[in-house]
């Protein structure tokens, strides 16, 4: 299996924009991943809140990180479905995603992600998703 640093490198290799954005895989283990997106003013939308695509991208990265942590280098695992519920306005701070694999099958993984603003226990978005896994 891969540790947080190795998972982060796989993500950076496959999607260089993640490196440019400063995405950090903070922890991996027990079918879980914690991923941080540093606050960047360029991600704000009118009204001063973080954009939806910023939150969706972080949630997707966290799901991918959890899958890589559980299965190793499965670079061809892809998002099959992502559903997001925006619950409250995120602060202009780093955004944290905590992903957990709910079910890991041979062909797919079902995941849940909770998004938080740094320093708060209040969830700003709830995400569910499915990753299609490559045939072995």
DRENTORKOL-3810 file (N, C-alpha, C; in nm, 4 decimals):
REM DRENTORKOL-3810
@n.u->0.0832; n.v->-0.1181; n.w->0.0000; ca.u->0.0000; ca.v->0.0000; ca.w->0.0000; c.u->0.0883; c.v->0.1254; c.w->0.0000
@n.u->0.0268; n.v->0.2385; n.w->-0.0233; ca.u->0.1006; ca.v->0.3635; ca.w->-0.0333; c.u->0.0770; c.v->0.4502; c.w->0.0894
@n.u->0.1790; n.v->0.5259; n.w->0.1285; ca.u->0.1615; ca.v->0.6211; ca.w->0.2387; c.u->0.1198; c.v->0.7566; c.w->0.1803
@n.u->0.0976; n.v->0.8538; n.w->0.2668; ca.u->0.0467; ca.v->0.9851; ca.w->0.2239; c.u->0.1389; c.v->1.0524; c.w->0.1226
@n.u->0.2671; n.v->1.0474; n.w->0.1470; ca.u->0.3635; ca.v->1.1127; ca.w->0.0567; c.u->0.3631; c.v->1.0462; c.w->-0.0816
@n.u->0.3553; n.v->0.9133; n.w->-0.0837; ca.u->0.3523; ca.v->0.8409; ca.w->-0.2110; c.u->0.2229; c.v->0.8694; c.w->-0.2874
@n.u->0.1106; n.v->0.8726; n.w->-0.2161; ca.u->-0.0178; ca.v->0.9035; ca.w->-0.2800; c.u->-0.0133; c.v->1.0438; c.w->-0.3390
@n.u->0.0388; n.v->1.1386; n.w->-0.2636; ca.u->0.0490; ca.v->1.2761; ca.w->-0.3132; c.u->0.1322; c.v->1.2805; c.w->-0.4403
@n.u->0.2413; n.v->1.2061; n.w->-0.4466; ca.u->0.3265; ca.v->1.2062; ca.w->-0.5655; c.u->0.2541; c.v->1.1458; c.w->-0.6858
@n.u->0.1759; n.v->1.0385; n.w->-0.6647; ca.u->0.0978; ca.v->0.9803; ca.w->-0.7748; c.u->-0.0001; c.v->1.0844; c.w->-0.8286
@n.u->-0.0651; n.v->1.1567; n.w->-0.7386; ca.u->-0.1594; ca.v->1.2608; ca.w->-0.7807; c.u->-0.0860; c.v->1.3706; c.w->-0.8566
@n.u->0.0262; n.v->1.4173; n.w->-0.8053; ca.u->0.1043; ca.v->1.5220; ca.w->-0.8731; c.u->0.1515; c.v->1.4762; c.w->-1.0107
@n.u->0.1955; n.v->1.3504; n.w->-1.0211; ca.u->0.2430; ca.v->1.2982; ca.w->-1.1501; c.u->0.1297; c.v->1.2937; c.w->-1.2526
@n.u->0.0112; n.v->1.2540; n.w->-1.2090; ca.u->-0.1015; ca.v->1.2405; ca.w->-1.3006; c.u->-0.1748; c.v->1.3705; c.w->-1.3282
@n.u->-0.1681; n.v->1.4641; n.w->-1.2345; ca.u->-0.2383; ca.v->1.5913; ca.w->-1.2484; c.u->-0.1500; c.v->1.7032; c.w->-1.1935
@n.u->-0.0579; n.v->1.7528; n.w->-1.2758; ca.u->0.0359; ca.v->1.8560; ca.w->-1.2292; c.u->-0.0324; c.v->1.9787; c.w->-1.1684
@n.u->-0.1555; n.v->2.0098; n.w->-1.2074; ca.u->-0.2259; ca.v->2.1256; ca.w->-1.1506; c.u->-0.2437; c.v->2.1098; c.w->-0.9998
@n.u->-0.2545; n.v->1.9868; n.w->-0.9508; ca.u->-0.2689; ca.v->1.9637; ca.w->-0.8062; c.u->-0.1460; c.v->2.0150; c.w->-0.7324
@n.u->-0.0304; n.v->1.9967; n.w->-0.7911; ca.u->0.0936; ca.v->2.0478; ca.w->-0.7319; c.u->0.0948; c.v->2.1994; c.w->-0.7343
@n.u->0.0547; n.v->2.2563; n.w->-0.8466; ca.u->0.0513; ca.v->2.4018; ca.w->-0.8599; c.u->-0.0451; c.v->2.4651; c.w->-0.7601
@n.u->-0.1539; n.v->2.3947; n.w->-0.7283; ca.u->-0.2538; ca.v->2.4449; ca.w->-0.6331; c.u->-0.2120; c.v->2.4206; c.w->-0.4884
@n.u->-0.1075; n.v->2.3411; n.w->-0.4671; ca.u->-0.0584; ca.v->2.3151; ca.w->-0.3325; c.u->-0.1342; c.v->2.2085; c.w->-0.2565
@n.u->-0.2085; n.v->2.1233; n.w->-0.3264; ca.u->-0.2830; ca.v->2.0152; ca.w->-0.2634; c.u->-0.1897; c.v->1.9296; c.w->-0.1780
@n.u->-0.2312; n.v->1.8984; n.w->-0.0548; ca.u->-0.1486; ca.v->1.8200; ca.w->0.0361; c.u->-0.2276; c.v->1.6999; c.w->0.0869
@n.u->-0.1729; n.v->1.5813; n.w->0.0671; ca.u->-0.2307; ca.v->1.4601; ca.w->0.1262; c.u->-0.1706; c.v->1.4497; c.w->0.2654
@n.u->-0.2525; n.v->1.4762; n.w->0.3670; ca.u->-0.2026; ca.v->1.4810; ca.w->0.5041; c.u->-0.1928; c.v->1.3438; c.w->0.5691
@n.u->-0.2886; n.v->1.2560; n.w->0.5400; ca.u->-0.2831; ca.v->1.1223; ca.w->0.6003; c.u->-0.3597; c.v->1.0219; c.w->0.5157
@n.u->-0.3153; n.v->0.8976; n.w->0.5267; ca.u->-0.3755; ca.v->0.7837; ca.w->0.4575; c.u->-0.3786; c.v->0.6686; c.w->0.5573
@n.u->-0.4848; n.v->0.5900; n.w->0.5556; ca.u->-0.4881; ca.v->0.4710; ca.w->0.6396; c.u->-0.6285; c.v->0.4267; c.w->0.6718
@n.u->-0.6465; n.v->0.2966; n.w->0.6918; ca.u->-0.7743; ca.v->0.2387; ca.w->0.7309; c.u->-0.8858; c.v->0.2805; c.w->0.6346
@n.u->-0.8544; n.v->0.2755; n.w->0.5035; ca.u->-0.9496; ca.v->0.3117; ca.w->0.3978; c.u->-0.9964; c.v->0.4562; c.w->0.4091
@n.u->-0.9070; n.v->0.5418; n.w->0.4580; ca.u->-0.9376; ca.v->0.6837; ca.w->0.4768; c.u->-0.8265; c.v->0.7696; c.w->0.4180
@n.u->-0.8632; n.v->0.8944; n.w->0.3897; ca.u->-0.7642; ca.v->0.9928; ca.w->0.3456; c.u->-0.8067; c.v->1.1301; c.w->0.3961
@n.u->-0.7079; n.v->1.2094; n.w->0.4327; ca.u->-0.7311; ca.v->1.3499; ca.w->0.4706; c.u->-0.6453; c.v->1.4340; c.w->0.3774
@n.u->-0.7110; n.v->1.5261; n.w->0.3053; ca.u->-0.6438; ca.v->1.6058; ca.w->0.2033; c.u->-0.6776; c.v->1.7532; c.w->0.2271
@n.u->-0.5779; n.v->1.8383; n.w->0.2091; ca.u->-0.5922; ca.v->1.9825; ca.w->0.2325; c.u->-0.5705; c.v->2.0590; c.w->0.1023
@n.u->-0.6555; n.v->2.1585; n.w->0.0820; ca.u->-0.6383; ca.v->2.2536; ca.w->-0.0275; c.u->-0.6122; c.v->2.3903; c.w->0.0346
@n.u->-0.4913; n.v->2.4438; n.w->0.0170; ca.u->-0.4609; ca.v->2.5748; ca.w->0.0747; c.u->-0.5532; c.v->2.6832; c.w->0.0185
@n.u->-0.5912; n.v->2.7772; n.w->0.1027; ca.u->-0.6752; ca.v->2.8871; ca.w->0.0576; c.u->-0.6010; c.v->2.9697; c.w->-0.0473
@n.u->-0.6710; n.v->2.9994; n.w->-0.1554; ca.u->-0.6187; ca.v->3.0856; ca.w->-0.2612; c.u->-0.7288; c.v->3.1847; c.w->-0.2991
@n.u->-0.7021; n.v->3.3131; n.w->-0.2953; ca.u->-0.8051; ca.v->3.4112; ca.w->-0.3323; c.u->-0.8644; c.v->3.3862; c.w->-0.4706
@n.u->-0.7888; n.v->3.3244; n.w->-0.5597; ca.u->-0.8385; ca.v->3.2986; ca.w->-0.6959; c.u->-0.9527; c.v->3.1970; c.w->-0.6984
@n.u->-0.9793; n.v->3.1283; n.w->-0.5865; ca.u->-1.0877; ca.v->3.0291; ca.w->-0.5825; c.u->-1.2185; c.v->3.0875; c.w->-0.5311
@n.u->-1.2181; n.v->3.2179; n.w->-0.4998; ca.u->-1.3399; ca.v->3.2811; ca.w->-0.4499; c.u->-1.4354; c.v->3.3136; c.w->-0.5645
@n.u->-1.5624; n.v->3.3013; n.w->-0.5348; ca.u->-1.6655; ca.v->3.3396; ca.w->-0.6305; c.u->-1.7323; c.v->3.4667; c.w->-0.5789
@n.u->-1.8164; n.v->3.5302; n.w->-0.6589; ca.u->-1.8864; ca.v->3.6497; ca.w->-0.6100; c.u->-1.9575; c.v->3.6199; c.w->-0.4772
@n.u->-1.9473; n.v->3.7126; n.w->-0.3858; ca.u->-2.0028; ca.v->3.6923; ca.w->-0.2524; c.u->-1.8966; c.v->3.6516; c.w->-0.1520
@n.u->-1.7744; n.v->3.6252; n.w->-0.2007; ca.u->-1.6626; ca.v->3.5962; ca.w->-0.1113; c.u->-1.6579; c.v->3.4557; c.w->-0.0560
@n.u->-1.7206; n.v->3.3599; n.w->-0.1214; ca.u->-1.7160; ca.v->3.2221; ca.w->-0.0744; c.u->-1.6354; c.v->3.1368; c.w->-0.1723
@n.u->-1.5846; n.v->3.0251; n.w->-0.1247; ca.u->-1.5105; ca.v->2.9343; ca.w->-0.2124; c.u->-1.6043; c.v->2.8780; c.w->-0.3183
@n.u->-1.5542; n.v->2.8654; n.w->-0.4380; ca.u->-1.6369; ca.v->2.8172; ca.w->-0.5484; c.u->-1.6711; c.v->2.6690; c.w->-0.5333
@n.u->-1.7838; n.v->2.6320; n.w->-0.5896; ca.u->-1.8251; ca.v->2.4921; ca.w->-0.5902; c.u->-1.7236; c.v->2.4008; c.w->-0.6573
@n.u->-1.6709; n.v->2.4398; n.w->-0.7751; ca.u->-1.5705; ca.v->2.3544; ca.w->-0.8382; c.u->-1.4472; c.v->2.3311; c.w->-0.7509
@n.u->-1.4103; n.v->2.4296; n.w->-0.6692; ca.u->-1.2968; ca.v->2.4115; ca.w->-0.5772; c.u->-1.3285; c.v->2.3012; c.w->-0.4772
@n.u->-1.4491; n.v->2.3054; n.w->-0.4216; ca.u->-1.4883; ca.v->2.2044; ca.w->-0.3228; c.u->-1.5035; c.v->2.0670; c.w->-0.3875
@n.u->-1.5624; n.v->2.0620; n.w->-0.5062; ca.u->-1.5791; ca.v->1.9337; ca.w->-0.5756; c.u->-1.4435; c.v->1.8736; c.w->-0.6121
@n.u->-1.3518; n.v->1.9578; n.w->-0.6579; ca.u->-1.2188; ca.v->1.9081; ca.w->-0.6940; c.u->-1.1451; c.v->1.8497; c.w->-0.5754
@n.u->-1.1548; n.v->1.9150; n.w->-0.4606; ca.u->-1.0897; ca.v->1.8632; ca.w->-0.3406; c.u->-1.1536; c.v->1.7321; c.w->-0.2976
@n.u->-1.2855; n.v->1.7252; n.w->-0.3003; ca.u->-1.3539; ca.v->1.6015; ca.w->-0.2627; c.u->-1.3121; c.v->1.4867; c.w->-0.3546
@n.u->-1.3038; n.v->1.5132; n.w->-0.4840; ca.u->-1.2631; ca.v->1.4105; ca.w->-0.5800; c.u->-1.1191; c.v->1.3664; c.w->-0.5533
@n.u->-1.0313; n.v->1.4613; n.w->-0.5255; ca.u->-0.8918; ca.v->1.4276; ca.w->-0.4942; c.u->-0.8830; c.v->1.3424; c.w->-0.3684
@n.u->-0.9647; n.v->1.3721; n.w->-0.2687; ca.u->-0.9640; ca.v->1.2942; ca.w->-0.1448; c.u->-1.0135; c.v->1.1525; c.w->-0.1685
@n.u->-1.1161; n.v->1.1372; n.w->-0.2533; ca.u->-1.1640; ca.v->1.0020; ca.w->-0.2856; c.u->-1.0532; c.v->0.9231; c.w->-0.3572
@n.u->-0.9891; n.v->0.9863; n.w->-0.4523; ca.u->-0.8803; ca.v->0.9215; ca.w->-0.5262; c.u->-0.7673; c.v->0.8833; c.w->-0.4312
@n.u->-0.7349; n.v->0.9725; n.w->-0.3384; ca.u->-0.6292; ca.v->0.9440; ca.w->-0.2411; c.u->-0.6647; c.v->0.8233; c.w->-0.1549
@n.u->-0.7889; n.v->0.8141; n.w->-0.1115; ca.u->-0.8315; ca.v->0.6995; ca.w->-0.0300; c.u->-0.8206; c.v->0.5700; c.w->-0.1094
@n.u->-0.8599; n.v->0.5739; n.w->-0.2364; ca.u->-0.8509; ca.v->0.4551; ca.w->-0.3221; c.u->-0.7048; c.v->0.4149; c.w->-0.3418
@n.u->-0.6184; n.v->0.5124; n.w->-0.3718; ca.u->-0.4760; ca.v->0.4820; ca.w->-0.3889; c.u->-0.4158; c.v->0.4267; c.w->-0.2602
@n.u->-0.4541; n.v->0.4828; n.w->-0.1475; ca.u->-0.4030; ca.v->0.4350; ca.w->-0.0201; c.u->-0.4447; c.v->0.2920; c.w->0.0089
@n.u->-0.5643; n.v->0.2554; n.w->-0.0325; ca.u->-0.6151; ca.v->0.1204; ca.w->-0.0062; c.u->-0.5643; c.v->0.0171; c.w->-0.1061
@n.u->-0.5481; n.v->0.0587; n.w->-0.2321; ca.u->-0.5175; ca.v->-0.0385; ca.w->-0.3378; c.u->-0.3787; c.v->-0.0262; c.w->-0.3984
@n.u->-0.3073; n.v->0.0806; n.w->-0.3702; ca.u->-0.1770; ca.v->0.1010; ca.w->-0.4330; c.u->-0.1921; c.v->0.1809; c.w->-0.5611
@n.u->-0.0962; n.v->0.1659; n.w->-0.6511; ca.u->-0.0898; ca.v->0.2479; ca.w->-0.7729; c.u->-0.1941; c.v->0.2029; c.w->-0.8757
@n.u->-0.3153; n.v->0.2496; n.w->-0.8592; ca.u->-0.4220; ca.v->0.2238; ca.w->-0.9562; c.u->-0.4568; c.v->0.3572; c.w->-1.0235
@n.u->-0.3590; n.v->0.4092; n.w->-1.0987; ca.u->-0.3751; ca.v->0.5401; ca.w->-1.1595; c.u->-0.4975; c.v->0.5492; c.w->-1.2494
@n.u->-0.5414; n.v->0.4363; n.w->-1.3052; ca.u->-0.6543; ca.v->0.4382; ca.w->-1.3970; c.u->-0.7894; c.v->0.4265; c.w->-1.3269
@n.u->-0.7922; n.v->0.4301; n.w->-1.1959; ca.u->-0.9195; ca.v->0.4409; ca.w->-1.1246; c.u->-0.9771; c.v->0.5781; c.w->-1.1583
@n.u->-1.1058; n.v->0.5844; n.w->-1.1896; ca.u->-1.1658; ca.v->0.7105; ca.w->-1.2324; c.u->-1.2977; c.v->0.7357; c.w->-1.1606
@n.u->-1.3309; n.v->0.8623; n.w->-1.1501; ca.u->-1.4580; ca.v->0.9018; ca.w->-1.0901; c.u->-1.5720; c.v->0.8537; c.w->-1.1792
@n.u->-1.6631; n.v->0.7793; n.w->-1.1189; ca.u->-1.7803; ca.v->0.7325; ca.w->-1.1916; c.u->-1.9021; c.v->0.8188; c.w->-1.1555
@n.u->-1.9050; n.v->0.8628; n.w->-1.0307; ca.u->-2.0170; ca.v->0.9439; ca.w->-0.9838; c.u->-1.9680; c.v->1.0310; c.w->-0.8689
@n.u->-2.0204; n.v->1.1540; n.w->-0.8627; ca.u->-1.9914; ca.v->1.2434; ca.w->-0.7511; c.u->-2.1166; c.v->1.3254; c.w->-0.7242
@n.u->-2.1626; n.v->1.3209; n.w->-0.6003; ca.u->-2.2791; ca.v->1.3987; ca.w->-0.5585; c.u->-2.2368; c.v->1.4859; c.w->-0.4411
@n.u->-2.2689; n.v->1.6142; n.w->-0.4483; ca.u->-2.2275; ca.v->1.7049; ca.w->-0.3418; c.u->-2.3471; c.v->1.7840; c.w->-0.2903
@n.u->-2.3517; n.v->1.7978; n.w->-0.1592; ca.u->-2.4500; ca.v->1.8829; ca.w->-0.0944; c.u->-2.3735; c.v->1.9936; c.w->-0.0230
@n.u->-2.3976; n.v->2.1178; n.w->-0.0636; ca.u->-2.3347; ca.v->2.2323; ca.w->0.0003; c.u->-2.4174; c.v->2.2666; c.w->0.1230
@n.u->-2.3547; n.v->2.2647; n.w->0.2397; ca.u->-2.4283; ca.v->2.2799; ca.w->0.3649; c.u->-2.4175; c.v->2.4184; c.w->0.4261
@n.u->-2.3003; n.v->2.4776; n.w->0.4182; ca.u->-2.2812; ca.v->2.6111; ca.w->0.4738; c.u->-2.1650; c.v->2.6791; c.w->0.4020
@n.u->-2.1562; n.v->2.8077; n.w->0.4211; ca.u->-2.0529; ca.v->2.8858; ca.w->0.3540; c.u->-1.9154; c.v->2.8565; c.w->0.4155
@n.u->-1.8199; n.v->2.8111; n.w->0.3333; ca.u->-1.6854; ca.v->2.7883; ca.w->0.3868; c.u->-1.6140; c.v->2.9195; c.w->0.4152
@n.u->-1.5266; n.v->2.9164; n.w->0.5137; ca.u->-1.4462; ca.v->3.0344; ca.w->0.5476; c.u->-1.3365; c.v->3.0539; c.w->0.4437
@n.u->-1.2814; n.v->3.1723; n.w->0.4412; ca.u->-1.1686; ca.v->3.1993; ca.w->0.3526; c.u->-1.0420; c.v->3.1485; c.w->0.4213
@n.u->-1.0344; n.v->3.0172; n.w->0.4318; ca.u->-0.9233; ca.v->2.9452; ca.w->0.4952; c.u->-0.8982; c.v->2.8190; c.w->0.4151
@n.u->-0.7951; n.v->2.7431; n.w->0.4548; ca.u->-0.7710; ca.v->2.6148; ca.w->0.3910; c.u->-0.8968; c.v->2.5296; c.w->0.4009
@n.u->-0.9179; n.v->2.4464; n.w->0.3003; ca.u->-1.0302; ca.v->2.3545; ca.w->0.2975; c.u->-0.9767; c.v->2.2138; c.w->0.3220
@n.u->-1.0416; n.v->2.1417; n.w->0.4124; ca.u->-0.9988; ca.v->2.0066; ca.w->0.4501; c.u->-1.1034; c.v->1.9067; c.w->0.4039
@n.u->-1.0591; n.v->1.7969; n.w->0.3437; ca.u->-1.1482; ca.v->1.6884; ca.w->0.3023; c.u->-1.1090; c.v->1.5617; c.w->0.3765
@n.u->-1.2079; n.v->1.4962; n.w->0.4352; ca.u->-1.1870; ca.v->1.3678; ca.w->0.5015; c.u->-1.2719; c.v->1.2642; c.w->0.4284
@n.u->-1.2039; n.v->1.1730; n.w->0.3596; ca.u->-1.2706; ca.v->1.0714; ca.w->0.2781; c.u->-1.2608; c.v->0.9357; c.w->0.3446
@n.u->-1.3659; n.v->0.8557; n.w->0.3280; ca.u->-1.3664; ca.v->0.7184; ca.w->0.3775; c.u->-1.4296; c.v->0.6290; c.w->0.2709
@n.u->-1.3694; n.v->0.5130; n.w->0.2518; ca.u->-1.4262; ca.v->0.4141; ca.w->0.1609; c.u->-1.5337; c.v->0.3383; c.w->0.2372
@n.u->-1.6561; n.v->0.3438; n.w->0.1866; ca.u->-1.7673; ca.v->0.2739; ca.w->0.2508; c.u->-1.7772; c.v->0.1294; c.w->0.2041
@n.u->-1.7465; n.v->0.1079; n.w->0.0766; ca.u->-1.7488; ca.v->-0.0271; ca.w->0.0198; c.u->-1.6418; c.v->-0.0343; c.w->-0.0873
@n.u->-1.5614; n.v->-0.1393; n.w->-0.0794; ca.u->-1.4556; ca.v->-0.1604; ca.w->-0.1781; c.u->-1.4793; c.v->-0.2941; c.w->-0.2454
@n.u->-1.5205; n.v->-0.2892; n.w->-0.3717; ca.u->-1.5450; ca.v->-0.4105; ca.w->-0.4488; c.u->-1.4354; c.v->-0.4335; c.w->-0.5513
@n.u->-1.4573; n.v->-0.5319; n.w->-0.6384; ca.u->-1.3587; ca.v->-0.5612; ca.w->-0.7427; c.u->-1.3606; c.v->-0.4566; c.w->-0.8534
@n.u->-1.4778; n.v->-0.4005; n.w->-0.8816; ca.u->-1.4918; ca.v->-0.3079; ca.w->-0.9935; c.u->-1.5175; c.v->-0.1634; c.w->-0.9530
@n.u->-1.5543; n.v->-0.1420; n.w->-0.8262; ca.u->-1.5829; ca.v->-0.0040; ca.w->-0.7854; c.u->-1.5622; c.v->0.0147; c.w->-0.6357
@n.u->-1.5471; n.v->0.1397; n.w->-0.5994; ca.u->-1.5365; ca.v->0.1796; ca.w->-0.4588; c.u->-1.6397; c.v->0.2893; c.w->-0.4353
@n.u->-1.7147; n.v->0.2765; n.w->-0.3268; ca.u->-1.8129; ca.v->0.3777; ca.w->-0.2883; c.u->-1.7542; c.v->0.4541; c.w->-0.1705
@n.u->-1.7578; n.v->0.5869; n.w->-0.1797; ca.u->-1.6918; ca.v->0.6699; ca.w->-0.0793; c.u->-1.7819; c.v->0.7810; c.w->-0.0284
@n.u->-1.7427; n.v->0.8342; n.w->0.0868; ca.u->-1.8073; ca.v->0.9504; ca.w->0.1459; c.u->-1.6976; c.v->1.0490; c.w->0.1842
@n.u->-1.7242; n.v->1.1778; n.w->0.1638; ca.u->-1.6278; ca.v->1.2826; ca.w->0.1978; c.u->-1.6997; c.v->1.3916; c.w->0.2758
@n.u->-1.6340; n.v->1.4374; n.w->0.3810; ca.u->-1.6812; ca.v->1.5534; ca.w->0.4556; c.u->-1.5806; c.v->1.6651; c.w->0.4366
@n.u->-1.6307; n.v->1.7847; n.w->0.4037; ca.u->-1.5446; ca.v->1.9008; ca.w->0.3840; c.u->-1.5634; c.v->1.9995; c.w->0.4984
@n.u->-1.4505; n.v->2.0537; n.w->0.5453; ca.u->-1.4483; ca.v->2.1481; ca.w->0.6567; c.u->-1.3555; c.v->2.2642; c.w->0.6234
@n.u->-1.3858; n.v->2.3804; n.w->0.6794; ca.u->-1.2899; ca.v->2.4908; ca.w->0.6773; c.u->-1.1904; c.v->2.4668; c.w->0.7896
@n.u->-1.0650; n.v->2.5005; n.w->0.7666; ca.u->-0.9621; ca.v->2.4826; ca.w->0.8687; c.u->-1.0062; c.v->2.5487; c.w->1.0000
@n.u->-0.9901; n.v->2.4750; n.w->1.1101; ca.u->-1.0203; ca.v->2.5282; ca.w->1.2418; c.u->-1.1656; c.v->2.5177; c.w->1.2838
@n.u->-1.2499; n.v->2.4550; n.w->1.2012; ca.u->-1.3917; ca.v->2.4420; ca.w->1.2337; c.u->-1.4343; c.v->2.2959; c.w->1.2285
@n.u->-1.5269; n.v->2.2594; n.w->1.3164; ca.u->-1.5833; ca.v->2.1248; ca.w->1.3138; c.u->-1.7138; c.v->2.1197; c.w->1.2353
@n.u->-1.7589; n.v->2.2341; n.w->1.1848; ca.u->-1.8835; ca.v->2.2409; ca.w->1.1097; c.u->-1.8594; c.v->2.2013; c.w->0.9639
@n.u->-1.9312; n.v->2.0986; n.w->0.9186; ca.u->-1.9161; ca.v->2.0522; ca.w->0.7820; c.u->-1.9727; c.v->2.1568; c.w->0.6852
@n.u->-1.8960; n.v->2.1887; n.w->0.5805; ca.u->-1.9433; ca.v->2.2848; ca.w->0.4803; c.u->-2.0024; c.v->2.2148; c.w->0.3583
@n.u->-1.9653; n.v->2.0879; n.w->0.3369; ca.u->-2.0225; ca.v->2.0110; ca.w->0.2269; c.u->-2.0114; c.v->1.8625; c.w->0.2578
@n.u->-2.1093; n.v->1.7879; n.w->0.2069; ca.u->-2.1101; ca.v->1.6423; ca.w->0.2208; c.u->-2.1117; c.v->1.5844; c.w->0.0805
@n.u->-2.0222; n.v->1.4896; n.w->0.0568; ca.u->-2.0038; ca.v->1.4345; ca.w->-0.0772; c.u->-2.0105; c.v->1.2829; c.w->-0.0715
@n.u->-2.0771; n.v->1.2248; n.w->-0.1700; ca.u->-2.0700; ca.v->1.0805; ca.w->-0.1907; c.u->-2.0238; c.v->1.0581; c.w->-0.3340
@n.u->-1.9554; n.v->0.9485; n.w->-0.3553; ca.u->-1.9067; ca.v->0.9211; ca.w->-0.4890; c.u->-1.8703; c.v->0.7764; c.w->-0.5091
@n.u->-1.8559; n.v->0.7419; n.w->-0.6343; ca.u->-1.8141; ca.v->0.6081; ca.w->-0.6733; c.u->-1.6946; c.v->0.6199; c.w->-0.7656
@n.u->-1.5962; n.v->0.5369; n.w->-0.7410; ca.u->-1.4793; ca.v->0.5272; ca.w->-0.8291; c.u->-1.4843; c.v->0.3945; c.w->-0.9023
@n.u->-1.4712; n.v->0.3992; n.w->-1.0347; ca.u->-1.4592; ca.v->0.2778; ca.w->-1.1150; c.u->-1.3144; c.v->0.2330; c.w->-1.1080
@n.u->-1.2952; n.v->0.1057; n.w->-1.0796; ca.u->-1.1605; ca.v->0.0504; ca.w->-1.0654; c.u->-1.1223; c.v->-0.0266; c.w->-1.1905
@n.u->-0.9955; n.v->-0.0180; n.w->-1.2314; ca.u->-0.9535; ca.v->-0.0906; ca.w->-1.3519; c.u->-0.9625; c.v->-0.2405; c.w->-1.3305
@n.u->-0.9941; n.v->-0.3102; n.w->-1.4369; ca.u->-1.0016; ca.v->-0.4569; ca.w->-1.4311; c.u->-0.8601; c.v->-0.5112; c.w->-1.4130
@n.u->-0.8465; n.v->-0.6069; n.w->-1.3238; ca.u->-0.7129; ca.v->-0.6647; ca.w->-1.3029; c.u->-0.6921; c.v->-0.7892; c.w->-1.3845
END
